[in-house]
Amino acid sequence: MDNRLTPEKENAIIEDTLKNVPLAPMPRSITPNVMARIQKDVRPALITWNDFALSLVIAICIGAIFFAVQSLPPILLAKLRIQGILLYQDFLVNARWLVPTILFGLAGFLSALTIPYLLQQTIDRRR
């Protein structure tokens, strides 16, 4: 024998129960209890020790690069500048493919970010 109810009978029983059974009064302490769970007494630290250590390492690296460049001989700095100019000219002449590659790559990355959101918006959740 099948003891399952049809959805119409289930809905009728639930509606009848909701109409005939009186609602229990809400406890007076519900709001303070909920707010006590939501609000934290301790404010989060704005700067952690990890932030401090990372900023210290970055500052030391920048200082080391500054003092290393200051201690280079002037002829080496001139040669580095010449090599930088030659590298820039080589880039201008031989890298015409780079701008379209970067733009198409950026478009692909942005579409990869937005496609899952658009798919989520088109799914019908009522089924």
Backbone as CSV, one residue per row, in Angstrom:
resi,resn,N_x,N_y,N_z,CA_x,CA_y,CA_z,C_x,C_y,C_z
1,MET,0.837,-1.181,0.000,0.000,0.000,0.000,0.883,1.246,0.000
2,ASP,0.515,2.228,-0.774,1.298,3.450,-0.918,0.788,4.480,0.080
3,ASN,1.686,4.883,1.015,1.304,5.842,2.058,1.648,7.283,1.680
4,ARG,2.226,7.489,0.525,2.611,8.849,0.133,1.375,9.672,-0.231
5,LEU,1.474,10.961,0.092,0.376,11.878,-0.227,0.695,12.598,-1.533
6,THR,-0.343,12.968,-2.213,-0.140,13.771,-3.422,0.216,15.193,-2.995
7,PRO,0.874,15.939,-3.855,1.243,17.318,-3.488,0.046,18.177,-3.114
8,GLU,-1.099,17.947,-3.743,-2.272,18.741,-3.406,-2.732,18.455,-1.974
9,LYS,-2.721,17.155,-1.588,-3.133,16.804,-0.223,-2.139,17.321,0.802
10,GLU,-0.823,17.260,0.468,0.196,17.786,1.383,-0.019,19.285,1.591
11,ASN,-0.225,20.013,0.502,-0.445,21.455,0.609,-1.706,21.777,1.406
12,ALA,-2.758,20.975,1.243,-3.999,21.205,1.989,-3.774,20.982,3.476
13,ILE,-3.030,19.936,3.834,-2.743,19.662,5.259,-1.911,20.789,5.855
14,ILE,-0.907,21.253,5.126,-0.050,22.335,5.639,-0.846,23.621,5.804
15,GLU,-1.668,23.965,4.838,-2.493,25.168,4.929,-3.456,25.081,6.109
16,ASP,-4.066,23.918,6.302,-4.995,23.729,7.417,-4.282,23.890,8.750
17,THR,-3.073,23.332,8.842,-2.295,23.451,10.084,-1.912,24.901,10.340
18,LEU,-1.497,25.615,9.313,-1.107,27.011,9.491,-2.286,27.881,9.914
19,LYS,-3.481,27.556,9.462,-4.659,28.363,9.811,-5.195,28.033,11.194
20,ASN,-5.083,26.774,11.645,-5.734,26.359,12.889,-4.825,26.355,14.113
21,VAL,-3.541,26.146,13.942,-2.632,26.091,15.093,-2.171,27.515,15.404
22,PRO,-2.325,27.953,16.657,-1.899,29.319,16.997,-0.366,29.424,16.977
23,LEU,0.090,30.604,16.611,1.520,30.842,16.576,2.058,31.072,17.981
24,ALA,3.266,30.593,18.233,3.911,30.814,19.527,4.429,32.245,19.567
25,PRO,4.351,32.889,20.729,4.878,34.257,20.819,6.407,34.252,20.677
26,MET,6.904,35.318,20.087,8.349,35.420,19.897,9.006,35.779,21.222
27,PRO,10.104,35.133,21.573,10.785,35.462,22.836,11.312,36.893,22.817
28,ARG,11.291,37.528,24.000,11.742,38.918,24.084,13.251,39.051,23.870
29,SER,13.985,38.010,24.147,15.452,38.103,24.061,15.981,37.736,22.673
30,ILE,15.110,37.618,21.687,15.573,37.189,20.361,16.486,38.230,19.722
31,THR,16.149,39.514,19.806,16.966,40.548,19.170,18.339,40.677,19.829
32,PRO,18.433,40.757,21.156,19.782,40.828,21.751,20.618,39.580,21.475
33,ASN,19.973,38.412,21.455,20.729,37.192,21.180,21.290,37.187,19.757
34,VAL,20.459,37.632,18.808,20.918,37.667,17.420,22.004,38.717,17.255
35,MET,21.813,39.895,17.835,22.806,40.957,17.706,24.122,40.585,18.383
36,ALA,24.050,39.832,19.475,25.279,39.403,20.144,26.071,38.451,19.258
37,ARG,25.377,37.666,18.444,26.087,36.767,17.539,26.660,37.511,16.335
38,ILE,26.019,38.608,15.923,26.471,39.336,14.745,27.620,40.273,15.080
39,GLN,27.482,41.081,16.124,28.473,42.095,16.437,29.632,41.493,17.213
40,LYS,30.822,41.865,16.805,32.021,41.423,17.503,32.520,42.591,18.352
41,ASP,33.030,42.279,19.528,33.543,43.320,20.407,34.942,43.761,20.002
42,VAL,35.702,42.864,19.380,37.088,43.163,19.047,37.165,43.650,17.601
43,ARG,37.770,44.820,17.416,37.972,45.325,16.065,39.152,44.605,15.442
44,PRO,39.082,44.306,14.162,40.224,43.646,13.524,41.405,44.595,13.408
45,ALA,42.596,44.039,13.474,43.801,44.847,13.356,43.920,45.365,11.927
46,LEU,44.270,46.630,11.797,44.414,47.208,10.475,45.713,46.763,9.804
47,ILE,46.765,46.590,10.589,48.056,46.143,10.069,48.475,44.917,10.873
48,THR,48.739,43.832,10.161,49.175,42.609,10.835,50.694,42.525,10.780
49,TRP,51.236,41.543,11.474,52.685,41.351,11.467,53.167,40.924,10.086
50,ASN,52.340,40.197,9.344,52.719,39.807,7.987,52.855,41.038,7.096
51,ASP,51.954,42.002,7.247,52.049,43.247,6.480,53.338,43.996,6.814
52,PHE,53.648,44.046,8.087,54.862,44.737,8.524,56.109,44.060,7.965
53,ALA,56.176,42.727,8.031,57.344,41.997,7.526,57.483,42.165,6.019
54,LEU,56.369,42.096,5.296,56.420,42.255,3.839,56.880,43.656,3.450
55,SER,56.368,44.685,4.132,56.794,46.048,3.813,58.263,46.268,4.163
56,LEU,58.747,45.626,5.223,60.159,45.745,5.591,61.050,45.107,4.530
57,VAL,60.670,43.929,4.043,61.463,43.255,3.004,61.472,44.081,1.718
58,ILE,60.329,44.622,1.323,60.269,45.442,0.109,61.115,46.700,0.269
59,ALA,61.076,47.343,1.435,61.877,48.550,1.668,63.366,48.234,1.623
60,ILE,63.763,47.107,2.182,65.182,46.727,2.148,65.629,46.446,0.716
61,CYS,64.782,45.790,-0.069,65.125,45.513,-1.473,65.265,46.806,-2.270
62,ILE,64.353,47.744,-2.082,64.440,49.023,-2.798,65.698,49.778,-2.375
63,GLY,65.997,49.764,-1.090,67.226,50.419,-0.613,68.472,49.758,-1.168
64,ALA,68.497,48.434,-1.241,69.658,47.736,-1.784,69.844,48.054,-3.259
65,ILE,68.746,48.124,-4.019,68.850,48.482,-5.443,69.355,49.913,-5.591
66,PHE,68.854,50.808,-4.755,69.302,52.212,-4.821,70.802,52.324,-4.561
67,PHE,71.292,51.671,-3.493,72.723,51.761,-3.178,73.569,51.006,-4.202
68,ALA,73.040,49.940,-4.782,73.792,49.225,-5.820,73.950,50.087,-7.058
69,VAL,72.882,50.801,-7.451,72.972,51.677,-8.627,73.901,52.853,-8.336
70,GLN,73.885,53.375,-7.120,74.749,54.502,-6.769,76.221,54.120,-6.783
71,SER,76.524,52.844,-6.515,77.924,52.433,-6.446,78.468,51.921,-7.777
72,LEU,77.651,51.895,-8.845,78.143,51.465,-10.151,79.036,52.541,-10.762
73,PRO,80.058,52.124,-11.528,80.900,53.136,-12.192,80.112,53.859,-13.291
74,PRO,80.422,55.115,-13.566,79.663,55.901,-14.548,79.692,55.298,-15.957
75,ILE,80.802,54.671,-16.348,80.874,54.085,-17.689,79.890,52.931,-17.828
76,LEU,79.689,52.166,-16.755,78.738,51.056,-16.784,77.304,51.572,-16.886
77,LEU,77.009,52.686,-16.208,75.680,53.277,-16.318,75.414,53.766,-17.739
78,ALA,76.435,54.326,-18.397,76.271,54.781,-19.778,76.029,53.595,-20.705
79,LYS,76.760,52.497,-20.492,76.565,51.311,-21.323,75.180,50.705,-21.091
80,LEU,74.714,50.705,-19.861,73.363,50.201,-19.565,72.302,51.059,-20.240
81,ARG,72.523,52.379,-20.254,71.566,53.263,-20.921,71.535,53.006,-22.426
82,ILE,72.713,52.802,-23.017,72.768,52.499,-24.452,72.044,51.186,-24.746
83,GLN,72.258,50.175,-23.921,71.595,48.889,-24.125,70.077,49.018,-23.965
84,GLY,69.648,49.869,-23.039,68.218,50.110,-22.869,67.604,50.762,-24.098
85,ILE,68.317,51.727,-24.685,67.832,52.382,-25.895,67.760,51.390,-27.047
86,LEU,68.789,50.553,-27.194,68.790,49.549,-28.254,67.658,48.541,-28.068
87,LEU,67.397,48.148,-26.840,66.306,47.210,-26.563,64.956,47.840,-26.902
88,TYR,64.785,49.116,-26.574,63.544,49.816,-26.892,63.344,49.922,-28.413
89,GLN,64.406,50.241,-29.143,64.309,50.319,-30.600,63.993,48.953,-31.209
90,ASP,64.614,47.904,-30.671,64.324,46.555,-31.154,62.867,46.189,-30.892
91,PHE,62.375,46.609,-29.768,60.968,46.365,-29.442,60.046,47.071,-30.423
92,LEU,60.359,48.329,-30.741,59.512,49.077,-31.671,59.505,48.468,-33.067
93,VAL,60.653,47.954,-33.511,60.768,47.446,-34.872,60.182,46.042,-34.993
94,ASN,60.463,45.183,-34.038,60.163,43.755,-34.200,58.929,43.265,-33.450
95,ALA,58.291,44.087,-32.678,57.195,43.578,-31.845,55.855,44.175,-32.245
96,ARG,55.560,44.219,-33.539,54.258,44.720,-33.980,53.128,43.781,-33.590
97,TRP,53.440,42.544,-33.337,52.440,41.551,-32.961,52.010,41.686,-31.507
98,LEU,52.790,42.421,-30.699,52.556,42.410,-29.258,51.269,43.135,-28.865
99,VAL,50.981,44.274,-29.473,49.787,45.038,-29.096,48.506,44.256,-29.380
100,PRO,48.332,43.675,-30.591,47.114,42.878,-30.787,47.051,41.656,-29.874
101,THR,48.193,41.052,-29.592,48.212,39.883,-28.707,47.761,40.268,-27.301
102,ILE,48.256,41.394,-26.814,47.860,41.839,-25.479,46.373,42.180,-25.448
103,LEU,45.878,42.857,-26.483,44.463,43.238,-26.493,43.545,42.020,-26.592
104,PHE,43.896,41.053,-27.458,43.078,39.842,-27.550,43.167,39.018,-26.264
105,GLY,44.331,38.980,-25.675,44.474,38.270,-24.402,43.647,38.915,-23.307
106,LEU,43.642,40.249,-23.258,42.834,40.961,-22.273,41.346,40.720,-22.505
107,ALA,40.936,40.723,-23.783,39.523,40.444,-24.096,39.149,39.026,-23.692
108,GLY,40.040,38.058,-23.947,39.770,36.680,-23.539,39.689,36.538,-22.030
109,PHE,40.576,37.235,-21.313,40.552,37.172,-19.849,39.266,37.771,-19.288
110,LEU,38.862,38.925,-19.814,37.633,39.560,-19.325,36.395,38.735,-19.667
111,SER,36.390,38.108,-20.846,35.243,37.253,-21.176,35.232,36.008,-20.302
112,ALA,36.408,35.485,-19.959,36.459,34.330,-19.055,35.948,34.704,-17.670
113,LEU,36.110,35.963,-17.287,35.570,36.399,-15.995,34.055,36.567,-16.031
114,THR,33.515,37.034,-17.161,32.093,37.367,-17.194,31.197,36.230,-17.656
115,ILE,31.709,35.285,-18.428,30.864,34.210,-18.956,30.235,33.362,-17.850
116,PRO,30.966,32.943,-16.805,30.283,32.166,-15.753,29.153,32.942,-15.079
117,TYR,29.328,34.248,-14.877,28.270,35.050,-14.276,27.056,35.116,-15.196
118,LEU,27.300,35.297,-16.494,26.187,35.357,-17.437,25.463,34.014,-17.525
119,LEU,26.211,32.923,-17.494,25.570,31.602,-17.491,24.727,31.404,-16.237
120,GLN,25.228,31.866,-15.111,24.480,31.742,-13.858,23.189,32.556,-13.921
121,GLN,23.229,33.696,-14.578,22.046,34.533,-14.668,20.999,33.958,-15.620
122,THR,21.425,33.150,-16.591,20.474,32.618,-17.562,19.851,31.300,-17.134
123,ILE,20.344,30.678,-16.067,19.789,29.402,-15.614,18.472,29.676,-14.875
124,ASP,17.455,28.921,-15.212,16.154,29.053,-14.556,16.164,28.187,-13.305
125,ARG,16.141,28.816,-12.126,16.238,28.081,-10.862,14.884,27.602,-10.354
126,ARG,13.816,27.979,-11.032,12.472,27.587,-10.554,12.166,26.137,-10.866
127,ARG,12.912,25.507,-11.728,12.643,24.110,-12.072,13.171,23.174,-11.040
